[in-house]
Amino acid sequence: MADLRSSFAGIASPNPFWLASAPPTDKAYNVVRAFRAGWGGVVWKTLGEDPPIVNVSSRYGGVSYNGVRMAGFNNIELITDRPLQVNLDEIRQVKRDWPDRAVVVSLMVPCTEESWQRILARVEETGCDGVELNFGCPHGMSERNMGAAVGQVPDYVEMVTRWCKQHTRMPVIVKLTPNVTNILASAEAARRGGADAVSLINTVQSIVSVDLDLMAPNPVVDGQGTHGGYCGPAVKPIALRMVADIARDSPGLPISGIGGISTWRDAAEFIALGAGNVQVCTAAMHHGFRIVDDMIDGLVNWMDAKGYAATTQFQGRAVRNYVHWSDLNLNYRTVARIDQDLCIRCGLCHVGCEDTSHQAIAALRIDGQRRYEVIDADCVGCNLCALACPVDGCITMVRQDVGVPALTWDRHPNNPMRKEAAE
């Protein structure tokens, strides 16, 4: 059986599944329930300086899609609204009671060295395993010059990270905001500051919907709303891209993957793109802590089937195949094939191709029956028909360029840069 034991930034845990800093990790009661359910670690909900934060009601909004509730999840909640000492006492006790689990503490304080030094000293006394610097919160705290207000400025990321490395012996993980143009600038700033690892993504600035009766963004607070942080399955593609960018272009920097992880397969994809472990929030809020059973069993079964004894054996293996567009083979060609035995004659492939693509699927009548056939000469292999088809395996993409030499844009005769080089 595959061994899921994990070591991330020097922090050991029995498996790579951690709960992200969020409502599920707000207090000892939740964290203990999570550990009993089998989670390998937690990042305690972000602590700040006293006096405690004041939160609003209501706090959450959601996006349902095609019958799936909370496909996207929005929150306008701030960091913990519990007294700092209460949190610290609970962290100390939880770590004593669960020494084999990872307990990392998320932090956010005003952007002064003295503030960070004060809270780090108090957190270190709890015996926790490390700290995560919250440079990502996109609402409420950023208006107070914390959270994303720090994470969006690489110089600030580097400065605060360096302060923290100077004032604690604990591993320092820097949580990055996705609300930037170039995630690499933030990651490299964290590296320059001495970060032991980065975690990403934090939530994406969003308005999930508008109440058209109250004419206010959801969630509504006394007739008004504001932008919040977007997470859940809908943000997974954004998170995967940013994790992969760092793994490819900033090699050697440990990454904790966050963003829309709901299944073992999601976790495996993040690890394949370079993550050393993963953090989960929305899926736990939607389905409860027991979902980690499915995640653990699914990952172990898949690893056993593939012959991977540990996650490190496939960690980052997809990064080498994550290339820039100019490195793709322009001579690679596929065409669609329709399995007529599986086809249910719905016509979605034809309609999509005819109206919006390349008119490469003919609609025929044969013996009074509808039939859809691919016109090879017009098919560009775009995959639209295969994606739209409701029957798995009915439409496949078949390779046509066997024996044709690969050709990238860098070497293509139409590339003006190549022509300039030749001249």
C-alpha positions as a Markdown table, in Angstrom:
| # | Residue | x | y | z |
|---|---|---|---|---|
| 1 | Met | 0.0 | 0.0 | 0.0 |
| 2 | Ala | 1.2 | 3.5 | -0.8 |
| 3 | Asp | 2.6 | 5.5 | 2.0 |
| 4 | Leu | 1.0 | 8.9 | 2.3 |
| 5 | Arg | 3.3 | 10.3 | 5.1 |
| 6 | Ser | 4.3 | 13.8 | 4.2 |
| 7 | Ser | 7.1 | 16.2 | 5.1 |
| 8 | Phe | 6.4 | 19.7 | 3.9 |
| 9 | Ala | 8.8 | 22.6 | 4.7 |
| 10 | Gly | 10.2 | 20.3 | 7.5 |
| 11 | Ile | 6.7 | 19.8 | 8.9 |
| 12 | Ala | 5.6 | 16.1 | 9.2 |
| 13 | Ser | 2.1 | 14.8 | 8.9 |
| 14 | Pro | 0.5 | 11.4 | 8.4 |
| 15 | Asn | -0.9 | 12.4 | 5.0 |
| 16 | Pro | -0.7 | 15.4 | 2.7 |
| 17 | Phe | -4.3 | 16.5 | 3.3 |
| 18 | Trp | -4.5 | 19.7 | 5.4 |
| 19 | Leu | -7.4 | 22.0 | 6.2 |
| 20 | Ala | -6.8 | 25.5 | 5.0 |
| 21 | Ser | -7.0 | 28.6 | 7.3 |
| 22 | Ala | -10.7 | 29.3 | 7.3 |
| 23 | Pro | -13.9 | 28.7 | 9.4 |
| 24 | Pro | -13.2 | 24.9 | 9.6 |
| 25 | Thr | -10.0 | 25.7 | 11.6 |
| 26 | Asp | -11.4 | 28.5 | 13.8 |
| 27 | Lys | -11.3 | 26.7 | 17.1 |
| 28 | Ala | -10.1 | 23.6 | 18.9 |
| 29 | Tyr | -13.6 | 21.9 | 18.7 |
| 30 | Asn | -13.4 | 21.9 | 14.9 |
| 31 | Val | -9.7 | 21.0 | 14.7 |
| 32 | Val | -10.1 | 18.0 | 17.0 |
| 33 | Arg | -13.1 | 16.8 | 15.0 |
| 34 | Ala | -11.0 | 17.1 | 11.8 |
| 35 | Phe | -8.1 | 15.2 | 13.3 |
| 36 | Arg | -10.4 | 12.4 | 14.5 |
| 37 | Ala | -11.7 | 12.2 | 10.9 |
| 38 | Gly | -8.2 | 11.7 | 9.6 |
| 39 | Trp | -6.9 | 15.0 | 8.4 |
| 40 | Gly | -3.1 | 15.2 | 8.3 |
| 41 | Gly | -2.9 | 18.8 | 9.4 |
| 42 | Val | -4.5 | 22.2 | 9.8 |
| 43 | Val | -3.7 | 25.8 | 9.2 |
| 44 | Trp | -5.4 | 27.5 | 12.1 |
| 45 | Lys | -7.7 | 30.3 | 11.1 |
| 46 | Thr | -5.8 | 33.6 | 10.8 |
| 47 | Leu | -4.9 | 35.2 | 14.1 |
| 48 | Gly | -4.4 | 39.0 | 14.6 |
| 49 | Glu | -3.7 | 41.3 | 17.4 |
| 50 | Asp | -6.3 | 42.2 | 20.0 |
| 51 | Pro | -8.9 | 43.7 | 20.2 |
| 52 | Pro | -10.6 | 41.0 | 18.2 |
| 53 | Ile | -12.1 | 41.6 | 14.7 |
| 54 | Val | -15.8 | 42.3 | 14.3 |
| 55 | Asn | -17.5 | 40.2 | 11.6 |
| 56 | Val | -20.8 | 40.8 | 9.8 |
| 57 | Ser | -23.9 | 38.8 | 9.1 |
| 58 | Ser | -24.5 | 37.2 | 6.6 |
| 59 | Arg | -21.0 | 36.2 | 5.3 |
| 60 | Tyr | -21.3 | 33.6 | 2.5 |
| 61 | Gly | -22.5 | 33.5 | -1.1 |
| 62 | Gly | -22.5 | 30.7 | -3.6 |
| 63 | Val | -22.7 | 29.8 | -7.2 |
| 64 | Ser | -24.7 | 26.7 | -8.3 |
| 65 | Tyr | -24.1 | 25.3 | -11.7 |
| 66 | Asn | -25.9 | 22.5 | -13.5 |
| 67 | Gly | -27.4 | 21.2 | -10.3 |
| 68 | Val | -24.2 | 21.4 | -8.3 |
| 69 | Arg | -24.5 | 23.6 | -5.3 |
| 70 | Met | -21.5 | 25.6 | -4.1 |
| 71 | Ala | -19.6 | 25.1 | -7.3 |
| 72 | Gly | -18.2 | 28.5 | -6.4 |
| 73 | Phe | -18.2 | 29.9 | -2.9 |
| 74 | Asn | -17.8 | 33.5 | -1.8 |
| 75 | Asn | -17.1 | 34.8 | 1.7 |
| 76 | Ile | -16.8 | 38.2 | 3.3 |
| 77 | Glu | -15.6 | 36.9 | 6.6 |
| 78 | Leu | -12.5 | 38.3 | 8.1 |
| 79 | Ile | -9.8 | 36.8 | 10.3 |
| 80 | Thr | -10.7 | 35.2 | 13.7 |
| 81 | Asp | -13.0 | 37.2 | 15.9 |
| 82 | Arg | -11.9 | 35.3 | 19.0 |
| 83 | Pro | -9.5 | 36.8 | 21.5 |
| 84 | Leu | -5.8 | 36.0 | 20.7 |
| 85 | Gln | -5.0 | 34.4 | 24.0 |
| 86 | Val | -8.0 | 32.0 | 23.7 |
| 87 | Asn | -6.7 | 30.9 | 20.3 |
| 88 | Leu | -3.2 | 30.5 | 21.6 |
| 89 | Asp | -4.3 | 28.4 | 24.6 |
| 90 | Glu | -6.3 | 26.1 | 22.3 |
| 91 | Ile | -3.5 | 25.7 | 19.8 |
| 92 | Arg | -1.1 | 24.7 | 22.6 |
| 93 | Gln | -3.5 | 22.1 | 23.9 |
| 94 | Val | -4.4 | 20.7 | 20.5 |
| 95 | Lys | -0.7 | 20.2 | 19.6 |
| 96 | Arg | 0.0 | 18.5 | 22.9 |
| 97 | Asp | -2.9 | 16.1 | 22.3 |
| 98 | Trp | -2.2 | 15.4 | 18.6 |
| 99 | Pro | 1.6 | 15.5 | 18.3 |
| 100 | Asp | 1.6 | 13.5 | 15.1 |
| 101 | Arg | -0.5 | 16.1 | 13.2 |
| 102 | Ala | 0.6 | 19.3 | 11.6 |
| 103 | Val | -0.6 | 22.4 | 13.3 |
| 104 | Val | 0.4 | 25.6 | 11.4 |
| 105 | Val | -0.9 | 29.0 | 12.5 |
| 106 | Ser | -2.0 | 31.6 | 10.0 |
| 107 | Leu | -1.1 | 35.2 | 11.0 |
| 108 | Met | -2.0 | 38.7 | 9.9 |
| 109 | Val | -1.0 | 41.9 | 11.7 |
| 110 | Pro | -0.2 | 45.5 | 10.8 |
| 111 | Cys | 2.7 | 45.9 | 8.5 |
| 112 | Thr | 5.3 | 46.9 | 11.1 |
| 113 | Glu | 8.2 | 44.8 | 12.3 |
| 114 | Glu | 7.3 | 45.2 | 15.9 |
| 115 | Ser | 3.8 | 43.8 | 15.3 |
| 116 | Trp | 5.1 | 40.7 | 13.6 |
| 117 | Gln | 7.8 | 40.2 | 16.3 |
| 118 | Arg | 5.2 | 40.4 | 19.1 |
| 119 | Ile | 2.8 | 37.9 | 17.7 |
| 120 | Leu | 5.5 | 35.5 | 16.5 |
| 121 | Ala | 6.9 | 35.2 | 20.0 |
| 122 | Arg | 3.5 | 34.4 | 21.5 |
| 123 | Val | 2.7 | 31.8 | 18.7 |
| 124 | Glu | 6.0 | 30.1 | 19.0 |
| 125 | Glu | 5.3 | 29.4 | 22.7 |
| 126 | Thr | 2.4 | 27.2 | 21.7 |
| 127 | Gly | 4.6 | 24.5 | 20.3 |
| 128 | Cys | 2.9 | 24.7 | 16.9 |
| 129 | Asp | 4.8 | 23.4 | 13.8 |
| 130 | Gly | 5.0 | 26.6 | 11.8 |
| 131 | Val | 3.3 | 29.8 | 10.7 |
| 132 | Glu | 1.6 | 30.8 | 7.5 |
| 133 | Leu | 1.7 | 34.5 | 6.6 |
| 134 | Asn | -1.7 | 35.6 | 5.2 |
| 135 | Phe | -0.8 | 37.9 | 2.4 |
| 136 | Gly | -4.0 | 37.0 | 0.5 |
| 137 | Cys | -7.3 | 38.1 | 2.1 |
| 138 | Pro | -8.9 | 40.3 | -0.6 |
| 139 | His | -11.6 | 42.0 | 1.5 |
| 140 | Gly | -11.9 | 43.9 | 4.7 |
| 141 | Met | -8.3 | 43.4 | 5.9 |
| 142 | Ser | -6.8 | 44.7 | 2.7 |
| 143 | Glu | -8.6 | 48.0 | 3.3 |
| 144 | Arg | -6.7 | 48.1 | 6.6 |
| 145 | Asn | -3.4 | 47.7 | 4.7 |
| 146 | Met | -3.1 | 44.0 | 5.5 |
| 147 | Gly | -3.8 | 40.8 | 3.6 |
| 148 | Ala | -3.8 | 41.3 | -0.2 |
| 149 | Ala | -2.6 | 44.9 | 0.3 |
| 150 | Val | 0.7 | 43.3 | 1.3 |
| 151 | Gly | 0.6 | 40.3 | -1.1 |
| 152 | Gln | 0.1 | 42.5 | -4.2 |
| 153 | Val | 3.4 | 44.4 | -3.6 |
| 154 | Pro | 6.4 | 42.1 | -4.0 |
| 155 | Asp | 8.6 | 44.5 | -2.0 |
| 156 | Tyr | 6.3 | 44.2 | 1.0 |
| 157 | Val | 6.1 | 40.4 | 0.6 |
| 158 | Glu | 9.9 | 40.2 | 0.8 |
| 159 | Met | 10.1 | 42.7 | 3.7 |
| 160 | Val | 7.6 | 41.0 | 6.0 |
| 161 | Thr | 8.9 | 37.5 | 5.2 |
| 162 | Arg | 12.4 | 38.6 | 6.1 |
| 163 | Trp | 11.1 | 40.1 | 9.4 |
| 164 | Cys | 9.4 | 36.9 | 10.3 |
| 165 | Lys | 12.4 | 34.7 | 9.4 |
| 166 | Gln | 14.5 | 37.0 | 11.7 |
| 167 | His | 12.1 | 36.7 | 14.6 |
| 168 | Thr | 11.2 | 33.0 | 14.7 |
| 169 | Arg | 12.8 | 29.6 | 14.5 |
| 170 | Met | 9.6 | 28.1 | 13.0 |
| 171 | Pro | 9.1 | 27.3 | 9.3 |
| 172 | Val | 7.6 | 30.3 | 7.5 |
| 173 | Ile | 5.0 | 29.6 | 4.8 |
| 174 | Val | 3.9 | 32.6 | 2.7 |
| 175 | Lys | 0.3 | 32.5 | 1.5 |
| 176 | Leu | 0.1 | 34.2 | -1.9 |
| 177 | Thr | -2.8 | 36.2 | -3.3 |
| 178 | Pro | -4.1 | 35.3 | -6.9 |
| 179 | Asn | -5.2 | 38.9 | -7.3 |
| 180 | Val | -2.0 | 39.9 | -9.2 |
| 181 | Thr | -0.8 | 40.0 | -12.8 |
| 182 | Asn | 2.2 | 37.8 | -12.2 |
| 183 | Ile | 2.3 | 35.2 | -9.4 |
| 184 | Leu | 6.0 | 34.6 | -10.1 |
| 185 | Ala | 6.9 | 38.1 | -8.8 |
| 186 | Ser | 5.2 | 37.3 | -5.5 |
| 187 | Ala | 6.8 | 33.9 | -5.2 |
| 188 | Glu | 10.3 | 35.1 | -5.9 |
| 189 | Ala | 9.8 | 37.9 | -3.4 |
| 190 | Ala | 8.9 | 35.3 | -0.7 |
| 191 | Arg | 12.0 | 33.3 | -1.7 |
| 192 | Arg | 14.2 | 36.4 | -1.4 |
| 193 | Gly | 12.8 | 37.0 | 2.1 |
| 194 | Gly | 13.8 | 33.6 | 3.1 |
| 195 | Ala | 10.4 | 31.8 | 3.0 |
| 196 | Asp | 10.5 | 28.1 | 3.7 |
| 197 | Ala | 7.5 | 27.6 | 1.4 |
| 198 | Val | 4.6 | 29.3 | -0.3 |
| 199 | Ser | 0.9 | 28.3 | -0.3 |
| 200 | Leu | -1.6 | 29.3 | -3.0 |
| 201 | Ile | -4.1 | 30.3 | -4.0 |
| 202 | Asn | -5.9 | 32.5 | -1.6 |
| 203 | Thr | -9.3 | 33.6 | -2.6 |
| 204 | Val | -10.2 | 35.6 | -5.8 |
| 205 | Gln | -11.9 | 39.0 | -5.6 |
| 206 | Ser | -15.5 | 38.5 | -6.7 |
| 207 | Ile | -19.2 | 39.3 | -6.6 |
| 208 | Val | -21.0 | 36.0 | -7.0 |
| 209 | Ser | -24.5 | 37.4 | -7.7 |
| 210 | Val | -26.9 | 40.3 | -7.3 |
| 211 | Asp | -30.2 | 40.3 | -5.4 |
| 212 | Leu | -32.4 | 41.9 | -8.0 |
| 213 | Asp | -35.2 | 42.7 | -5.5 |
| 214 | Leu | -32.8 | 44.4 | -3.0 |
| 215 | Met | -30.5 | 45.6 | -5.8 |
| 216 | Ala | -27.4 | 44.7 | -3.8 |
| 217 | Pro | -24.6 | 42.2 | -4.2 |
| 218 | Asn | -24.8 | 38.9 | -2.3 |
| 219 | Pro | -24.3 | 38.2 | 0.5 |
| 220 | Val | -26.5 | 41.1 | 1.6 |
| 221 | Val | -25.8 | 42.9 | 4.9 |
| 222 | Asp | -28.7 | 45.2 | 5.8 |
| 223 | Gly | -29.4 | 46.0 | 2.2 |
| 224 | Gln | -25.8 | 46.4 | 1.0 |
| 225 | Gly | -23.0 | 44.1 | -0.2 |
| 226 | Thr | -19.3 | 44.1 | -1.0 |
| 227 | His | -16.8 | 42.1 | -3.0 |
| 228 | Gly | -15.6 | 39.0 | -1.3 |
| 229 | Gly | -13.2 | 36.1 | -1.7 |
| 230 | Tyr | -14.1 | 33.4 | -4.3 |
| 231 | Cys | -13.1 | 29.8 | -3.8 |
| 232 | Gly | -14.4 | 26.3 | -4.4 |
| 233 | Pro | -14.2 | 24.0 | -7.4 |
| 234 | Ala | -14.7 | 27.0 | -9.8 |
| 235 | Val | -11.2 | 28.4 | -9.0 |
| 236 | Lys | -9.3 | 25.1 | -9.4 |
| 237 | Pro | -8.1 | 25.9 | -12.9 |
| 238 | Ile | -6.7 | 29.3 | -11.8 |
| 239 | Ala | -5.0 | 27.6 | -8.8 |
| 240 | Leu | -3.4 | 24.8 | -10.9 |
| 241 | Arg | -2.0 | 27.4 | -13.4 |
| 242 | Met | -0.4 | 29.5 | -10.7 |
| 243 | Val | 1.0 | 26.4 | -8.8 |
| 244 | Ala | 2.4 | 25.1 | -12.1 |
| 245 | Asp | 4.0 | 28.5 | -13.0 |
| 246 | Ile | 5.9 | 28.5 | -9.7 |
| 247 | Ala | 6.9 | 24.9 | -10.0 |
| 248 | Arg | 8.2 | 25.4 | -13.5 |
| 249 | Asp | 9.8 | 28.9 | -13.3 |
| 250 | Ser | 10.8 | 29.0 | -9.6 |
| 251 | Pro | 12.0 | 25.5 | -9.0 |
| 252 | Gly | 13.0 | 24.3 | -5.6 |
| 253 | Leu | 10.5 | 26.5 | -3.7 |
| 254 | Pro | 8.1 | 24.2 | -1.8 |
| 255 | Ile | 4.4 | 24.7 | -2.6 |
| 256 | Ser | 1.3 | 23.9 | -0.7 |
| 257 | Gly | -1.6 | 23.7 | -3.2 |
| 258 | Ile | -4.9 | 25.4 | -2.4 |
| 259 | Gly | -8.0 | 26.0 | -4.6 |
| 260 | Gly | -11.0 | 23.9 | -5.3 |
| 261 | Ile | -9.7 | 20.6 | -4.1 |
| 262 | Ser | -12.6 | 18.3 | -3.6 |
| 263 | Thr | -11.4 | 14.8 | -4.5 |
| 264 | Trp | -8.3 | 12.6 | -4.5 |
| 265 | Arg | -7.9 | 13.3 | -8.2 |
| 266 | Asp | -7.8 | 17.1 | -7.6 |
| 267 | Ala | -5.1 | 16.5 | -5.0 |
| 268 | Ala | -3.1 | 14.2 | -7.4 |
| 269 | Glu | -3.3 | 16.9 | -10.1 |
| 270 | Phe | -1.9 | 19.6 | -7.7 |
| 271 | Ile | 0.9 | 17.3 | -6.6 |
| 272 | Ala | 1.7 | 16.3 | -10.2 |
| 273 | Leu | 2.1 | 20.0 | -11.0 |
| 274 | Gly | 4.6 | 20.5 | -8.1 |
| 275 | Ala | 2.7 | 20.8 | -4.9 |
| 276 | Gly | 4.2 | 19.1 | -1.8 |
| 277 | Asn | 0.8 | 18.9 | -0.1 |
| 278 | Val | -2.7 | 20.3 | -0.4 |
| 279 | Gln | -5.1 | 22.4 | 1.7 |
| 280 | Val | -8.9 | 22.0 | 1.6 |
| 281 | Cys | -11.6 | 24.4 | 2.7 |
| 282 | Thr | -14.8 | 24.6 | 0.7 |
| 283 | Ala | -15.3 | 20.8 | 0.2 |
| 284 | Ala | -15.1 | 20.3 | 3.9 |
| 285 | Met | -17.6 | 23.1 | 4.5 |
| 286 | His | -19.9 | 21.6 | 2.0 |
| 287 | His | -19.6 | 17.9 | 2.9 |
| 288 | Gly | -18.1 | 17.7 | 6.4 |
| 289 | Phe | -14.7 | 16.4 | 7.6 |
| 290 | Arg | -15.4 | 12.8 | 6.7 |
| 291 | Ile | -14.6 | 13.5 | 3.0 |
| 292 | Val | -11.0 | 13.0 | 3.8 |
| 293 | Asp | -11.7 | 9.3 | 4.0 |
| 294 | Asp | -12.5 | 9.3 | 0.3 |
| 295 | Met | -9.5 | 11.5 | -0.5 |
| 296 | Ile | -7.1 | 9.2 | 1.3 |
| 297 | Asp | -8.6 | 5.9 | 0.0 |
| 298 | Gly | -8.8 | 7.3 | -3.6 |
| 299 | Leu | -5.2 | 8.5 | -3.6 |
| 300 | Val | -3.9 | 5.3 | -2.1 |
| 301 | Asn | -5.8 | 3.2 | -4.6 |
| 302 | Trp | -4.6 | 5.2 | -7.6 |
| 303 | Met | -1.0 | 5.3 | -6.4 |
| 304 | Asp | -1.1 | 1.5 | -5.9 |
| 305 | Ala | -2.4 | 1.0 | -9.4 |
| 306 | Lys | 0.3 | 3.2 | -10.8 |
| 307 | Gly | 3.1 | 1.7 | -8.7 |
| 308 | Tyr | 3.8 | 4.9 | -6.7 |
| 309 | Ala | 5.0 | 4.1 | -3.2 |
| 310 | Ala | 5.0 | 7.8 | -2.1 |
| 311 | Thr | 3.6 | 11.1 | -3.3 |
| 312 | Thr | 7.2 | 12.3 | -3.9 |
| 313 | Gln | 7.4 | 9.7 | -6.7 |
| 314 | Phe | 4.9 | 11.6 | -8.9 |
| 315 | Gln | 5.3 | 15.1 | -7.4 |
| 316 | Gly | 6.1 | 17.5 | -10.2 |
| 317 | Arg | 6.1 | 14.9 | -13.0 |
| 318 | Ala | 3.6 | 17.0 | -15.0 |
| 319 | Val | 5.7 | 20.1 | -14.8 |
| 320 | Arg | 8.1 | 19.1 | -17.5 |
| 321 | Asn | 5.1 | 18.9 | -19.9 |
| 322 | Tyr | 3.8 | 22.3 | -18.9 |
| 323 | Val | 5.4 | 24.4 | -21.5 |
| 324 | His | 5.0 | 27.8 | -23.1 |
| 325 | Trp | 2.7 | 28.0 | -26.1 |
| 326 | Ser | 5.7 | 28.6 | -28.4 |
| 327 | Asp | 7.1 | 25.2 | -27.5 |
| 328 | Leu | 4.0 | 23.3 | -28.6 |
| 329 | Asn | 4.2 | 21.1 | -31.7 |
| 330 | Leu | 2.3 | 22.9 | -34.5 |
| 331 | Asn | 2.4 | 19.8 | -36.7 |
| 332 | Tyr | 0.5 | 17.7 | -34.2 |
| 333 | Arg | -3.0 | 17.0 | -35.7 |
| 334 | Thr | -6.0 | 15.2 | -34.5 |
| 335 | Val | -9.5 | 14.7 | -36.0 |
| 336 | Ala | -12.7 | 13.6 | -34.3 |
| 337 | Arg | -14.2 | 10.1 | -34.6 |
| 338 | Ile | -17.8 | 9.4 | -33.7 |
| 339 | Asp | -18.6 | 5.9 | -32.4 |
| 340 | Gln | -21.9 | 5.3 | -34.1 |
| 341 | Asp | -22.8 | 2.5 | -31.7 |
| 342 | Leu | -22.6 | 4.9 | -28.7 |
| 343 | Cys | -24.1 | 7.9 | -30.5 |
| 344 | Ile | -27.5 | 8.9 | -29.2 |
| 345 | Arg | -28.2 | 11.2 | -32.1 |
| 346 | Cys | -28.6 | 14.3 | -29.9 |
| 347 | Gly | -26.9 | 16.5 | -32.4 |
| 348 | Leu | -24.9 | 18.6 | -29.9 |
| 349 | Cys | -21.7 | 17.9 | -31.7 |
| 350 | His | -23.1 | 19.1 | -35.1 |
| 351 | Val | -24.8 | 22.2 | -33.7 |
| 352 | Gly | -21.7 | 23.4 | -31.8 |
| 353 | Cys | -19.4 | 22.8 | -34.7 |
| 354 | Glu | -21.8 | 24.2 | -37.3 |
| 355 | Asp | -22.7 | 27.4 | -35.4 |
| 356 | Thr | -19.5 | 28.2 | -33.6 |
| 357 | Ser | -16.6 | 26.3 | -35.0 |
| 358 | His | -15.5 | 24.8 | -38.3 |
| 359 | Gln | -18.5 | 23.1 | -40.0 |
| 360 | Ala | -16.7 | 19.8 | -39.8 |
| 361 | Ile | -19.6 | 17.5 | -38.7 |
| 362 | Ala | -22.3 | 16.7 | -41.3 |
| 363 | Ala | -25.9 | 16.1 | -40.3 |
| 364 | Leu | -27.2 | 13.2 | -42.4 |
| 365 | Arg | -30.4 | 11.1 | -42.8 |
| 366 | Ile | -29.7 | 7.5 | -43.5 |
| 367 | Asp | -32.7 | 5.1 | -43.7 |
| 368 | Gly | -34.7 | 7.7 | -42.0 |
| 369 | Gln | -32.3 | 8.0 | -39.0 |
| 370 | Arg | -30.2 | 10.9 | -38.0 |
| 371 | Arg | -26.5 | 10.4 | -38.3 |
| 372 | Tyr | -23.5 | 12.6 | -37.7 |
| 373 | Glu | -20.2 | 12.2 | -39.4 |
| 374 | Val | -16.9 | 14.0 | -39.3 |
| 375 | Ile | -15.6 | 15.8 | -42.4 |
| 376 | Asp | -11.9 | 15.0 | -42.0 |
| 377 | Ala | -10.7 | 17.7 | -44.4 |
| 378 | Asp | -12.4 | 20.5 | -42.3 |
| 379 | Cys | -11.8 | 19.1 | -38.8 |
| 380 | Val | -9.1 | 21.1 | -37.0 |
| 381 | Gly | -9.1 | 18.8 | -33.9 |
| 382 | Cys | -10.3 | 21.5 | -31.6 |
| 383 | Asn | -12.1 | 19.0 | -29.2 |
| 384 | Leu | -15.3 | 21.0 | -29.0 |
| 385 | Cys | -17.5 | 18.1 | -30.1 |
| 386 | Ala | -15.9 | 15.7 | -27.7 |
| 387 | Leu | -16.4 | 18.1 | -24.8 |
| 388 | Ala | -20.0 | 18.8 | -25.7 |
| 389 | Cys | -21.0 | 15.1 | -26.2 |
| 390 | Pro | -23.0 | 13.8 | -23.3 |
| 391 | Val | -21.8 | 10.2 | -23.8 |
| 392 | Asp | -18.4 | 9.3 | -22.5 |
| 393 | Gly | -16.1 | 7.8 | -25.1 |
| 394 | Cys | -18.5 | 8.4 | -28.0 |
| 395 | Ile | -16.3 | 11.0 | -29.6 |
| 396 | Thr | -12.6 | 10.6 | -29.5 |
| 397 | Met | -9.7 | 12.5 | -31.0 |
| 398 | Val | -7.5 | 10.4 | -33.3 |
| 399 | Arg | -3.9 | 11.4 | -34.1 |
| 400 | Gln | -3.1 | 12.0 | -37.8 |
| 401 | Asp | 0.5 | 13.3 | -37.9 |
| 402 | Val | 2.4 | 10.1 | -37.2 |
| 403 | Gly | 5.8 | 10.4 | -38.9 |
| 404 | Val | 5.6 | 14.1 | -39.4 |
| 405 | Pro | 8.5 | 16.0 | -37.7 |
| 406 | Ala | 7.6 | 18.3 | -34.8 |
| 407 | Leu | 7.6 | 22.0 | -35.5 |
| 408 | Thr | 7.4 | 24.7 | -32.8 |
| 409 | Trp | 6.6 | 28.4 | -33.3 |
| 410 | Asp | 10.2 | 29.3 | -32.6 |
| 411 | Arg | 11.2 | 27.5 | -35.7 |
| 412 | His | 8.1 | 28.2 | -37.9 |
| 413 | Pro | 8.8 | 30.0 | -41.2 |
| 414 | Asn | 5.9 | 32.4 | -40.4 |
| 415 | Asn | 7.5 | 33.6 | -37.2 |
| 416 | Pro | 8.9 | 37.1 | -37.8 |
| 417 | Met | 11.4 | 36.8 | -35.1 |
| 418 | Arg | 12.8 | 33.7 | -36.8 |
| 419 | Lys | 13.0 | 35.6 | -40.1 |
| 420 | Glu | 14.9 | 38.4 | -38.4 |
| 421 | Ala | 17.3 | 35.9 | -37.0 |
| 422 | Ala | 17.8 | 34.3 | -40.4 |
| 423 | Glu | 18.5 | 37.7 | -42.0 |
